[in-house]
Amino acid sequence: MPANPQQHPPSAAPAAASSDSEPRTAPAPAGPSHAAESQAGPSHLNTLPAPNARLDGPVDLVALAVLDEQIDAQILGEPEFSLEELTAASGWSLDEIAEIFLWSGTAAAEPGEKAYTRSDLDGLVELKALASRENLDKVAIGTVARSISFAMERLALTQVEAIVHQITKDADVSDTVARVTAAELAPRQSEVLLQQIATLWRRHYAGAVHRLTTGAILHRGVSDDDRQFPLICAVGFARIVDFTAVTADFDVAAFASFVQDFNNRVSDVITGAGGRIIKLMGDALVWVTAAADTSALVALELAGLDAAGLGAPLQVGVTWCRVMSINGDVFGQGVNLAAKLCDAAPANTVWIDDAAAAQLARYPDFALTPQPEIEIKGLGQITPHQLSLI
């Protein structure tokens, strides 16, 4: 997908443009053993204000603009093509390219502006070949482009924020200084991160394709009624109880640390069991598994995170249901029911629906305790079952 040709907004802090063409080294503690580094060139913090220094005085917008141009050139490559030249070389019309850029979250450049790189052109040519070879229509192409854009934008932002947080913690500098430093370090990190993305994408794509065949084997003989959603799975929903109250007294660093710890813990539990995270929403998450017993074990481990050191109780709901998967998300009454069961469950407790209870009844290690009926808007009277291990 094309790179964004828009200029970057100036940062809130000054930064001196580096005269070194070589990547800068990570910070190292001062001392005689690092004399050679000092003679060879500055570490990436030497050009920045001292730790916790106030950034007084005017912002050096020229230096920031130069830094942005250097970053673009090193990460994206040199711009070679205008919009008109992309159109002529890629096989797409001007209107089609404008649509692809819109789907990709990229603003089109001004007519005649050399704003696009060789990789932009290659991406458009390859997408055109794929669309022609597989007879993809506009809807399919738009879905692919939007999904890549959404995932990559969030991924890139998360990775940048992780580096900023690391610099802030290790170098004891302000958030503003850490952000400028992270920008300077970005080019040397981009190729490594890109390789990681490519490797993991192949594995996840293979996994998604594998689930197509696995689902067909697991659910063979089940009616393919077009009026029903096609996928049968366990859906889980978990939420931190009273998140606002739990985090009310946290400062910025403590809040960030707590949310990151929560995300890391729940991600490890779910992926470690072979489940798939559908959404992480700060204080809540949705996941799916192909088997009910897998989701049951995941749910119980999540409900035990408070005792395991998270420092906040969770409530958890699980259903066994049919869903529709669209753009990586899942939809269906069972998804809504899982959320409602989660909301109704006591702290550190798992509630499941009748269908999930029926699936788990054959496993002797699970105890299922019926609870009083609850009224759920749109779904009527529901009898939850409290899940525990025997």
Secondary structure, DSSP 8 states (H G I E B T S, - for coil): -----S-----SS--------S--------SGGGHHHHHH---TTTTS--TT----S---HHHHHHHHHHHHHHHH----B-HHHHHHHHS--HHHHHHHHHHTT-----TT---B-HHHHHHHHHHHHHHHHTT--HHHHHHHHHHHHHHHHHHHHHHHHHHHHHHHHHH---HHHHHHHHHHHHHHHHHHHHHHHHHHHHHHHHHHHHHHHHHHHHTTTS---TTS-SEEEEEEEEEETTHHHHHTT--HHHHHHHHHHHHHHHHHHHHHTT-EEEEE-SSEEEEEESSHHHHHHHHHHHHTTIIIIISS-EEEEEEEEEEEEETTEEESHHHHHHHHHHHHS-TTEEEE-HHHHHHHTT-TTEEEEE---EEETTTEEE--EEEEE-
